[in-house]
Amino acid sequence: MSMILLHEALTWLVDPAQWAGPTGIAQRLFEHLLVTVGVVLIGVTIALPIGTAVGHTHRGRTLVTAVAGAARAIPSLGLLTVLGLALGIGLQAPVLALVVLAIPSLLAGAYAGVENVSPATVDAARSSGMSEMQIILWVELPLAAPIILGGLRAATLQVVATATLAAYVADVGLGRFLYAGLKTRDYPQMLAGAVLLMILALLLEIVLSAVQRAGHKMAHPFANKLSNKTQPA
């Protein structure tokens, strides 16, 4: 029975009619990716400055850790339901819920990355005449990039998987195939939607993993070059 269901799901996936139109696979993939990227960008805008400030000053880590832990503990579906009741049908509720989901990983990556930059390197940069903002922008963030990218990678994968919930209160994303299939008992459509989601998550994982490896390779030469430049004559 499972092989028959898998065959029907694959048949549904390769049907050209399923890819066309405003509710087709191509459009749903685009919507899902757009929601994911938009949520992560909002999360980065909020979390990166806060995490960088905490890592640079070494103050507020306990508070940030507590807030991030509390945000992780909130059930996404429960939060989405509450926001959906408050804000109504549309993208506002799922976007807010997904931003709450994304921020802990982004925040942890930012403050841990900046905090782990060698104090000797920071002190050398400071003694060479750099301002605090220059140290953050030219020293700490470049050297912290691999860890920051790790937080970005984790947040993106969490969001792309959970973004199926957007279909709970909005007509967007791959979640529509899951909800529509469940409602009509079209199980091949449900399975096909899950397969599409897994493929999208795997592709994002491959891309972000490559970016993170590139960040690691670039950070080491940058650190050595910086140390040489900031050493007293």
Secondary structure, 3 states (H helix, E strand, C coil): CHHHHHHHHHHHHHCHHHCCCCCCHHHHHHHHHHHHHHHHHHHHHHHHHHHHHHHHHCCCHHHHHHHHHHHHHCCHHHHHHHHHHHHCCCCHHHHHHHHHHHHHHHHHHHHHHHHCCCHHHHHHHHHCCCCHHHHHHHHHHHHHHHHHHHHHHHHHHHHHHHHHHHHHCCCCCCHHHHHHHHHHCCHHHHHHHHHHHHHHHHHHHHHHHHHHHHHHHHHHHHHHHHHHHHCCC
